């Protein structure tokens, strides 16, 4: 979750060092730590990201288990979150309703994959992707776009911004799970009935 905190022992295991070394990193100001009411150090994924990338290290925690869903439609966010939770129970998921909230969550949640709606008010998906890919701290995050207003021009712009692919709404459950890099264990098509078509289909406001 976005408020995940790790203990010195957990961080030590990730980096293959002793807890004493982790504490020394914090004392020297190399690894940012939060302090609990009881005086214990705790570490956020964002802090570990910054520490690892500043030293050219591979991010040690399982980034494939963190997904950020960004869409301005509440029904779409809710459906996709429920889908991923049902099919991949161990997956950590955060949701954002616009590009600005997505930017904040990228820092605190440290996702490995962002499932990103394109047509959003304010900061659109292409702009969000450009910001992620132009920042050394977030350039490694995989970006998968989705839109109900597909055009070849939008696809070209998104891929040029650094995204891996662009999904056309409506899409199947297996397609979106696979596009995000997870094992596909579902066969249900989300366009098979009116309700899901309204959620993920080409509506007037579909992104």
Buried (B, 14 or more C-beta within 10 A) or exposed (E): EBEBBBBBEBBBBBBEEEBEBBBEBBEEEEBBBEEEEEEEBBBBBBBBBBBBBEEEEEBBBEBBBBBBBBBBBEBBBBBBBEBBEEBBEEBBBBBBBBBEBBBEBBBBBBBBBBBBBBBBEEBBBBBBBBBBBEEEBBEBBBBBBBBBBBEEEBBEBBBEBBBBBBBBBBBBBBBBBEBBEBEBEBEEBBBEEEEBBEBBBEBEEBB
